[in-house]
């Protein structure tokens, strides 16, 4: 025997199913969409721009351009926007172990976040768990700098602190020494783990912007390693040119650490139109 639902019940059932369909779709989208995890930023107010100025227009174009180029399989990109007076130089760097969609999401979020934190500053750098974004009114491509910076440490101490510090520095130094011979433009990223105890490992990561020479990358990392938090279960040093990190748990992906062919760093730009944008990528 077949029982047929009254008309109002049919309508309510269809409405319920429709609501559930959209709810499931919304929740699925929310779960899979990555969001940049903010760590630290710096934007000194010693140099600022006037709202709605040419510099702000160039900055907005630059950030849009950087974000659009993160949609490719690119983890580093530098670009220039503007003329010789109001030129803006910028770059992004994603962690070398991340898939392209995670890098894309981080840069998309970072370009929106940084202008909220630094609304009128001409110089800014923002660090996120997945990427870094930096821009300035001065040409800085290929230059190694360690300031501004941030040193972040786990609040928990580790047992046998002296031995832990020695192991962390030895492991990260091994990573840095493996980078020194890489050419300008090559991917400068590495991860390594070491046994701390029979049941516990130490995981380390080091990365430089690819526009540095291997020598300058090594210098940057040596400074970062010296400033890693002591006696902690984890910590990181954030420089504009490099980062170093260690933890007692796996925090990076594997299988994406090989160095691609070298890429030439673009020379300082010549004066062009106010919204002229040029850039270089490294995958």
Protein Blocks (a to p, Z undefined) as FASTA:
>chain_A
ZZdddfklmmmmmmmmmmmmmmmmmmmmmmmmccdddfbdcddfkbccdehiaklmmmmm
mmmmmmmmmmpccfbdcddeddfklgccddddddfkbcfklmmmmmmmmmmmmmmmmmmb
cbdcdddfkbccdddfbdfehiacfbdcdddddfbdcehkllmmmmmmmmmmmmmmmmmm
pcehiacdddddddfblmbccdddddddfkbcfklmmmmmmmmmmmgcehiabdcdddfk
bccdddfbdfbdehilcccdddddddddddddfklccddddZZ
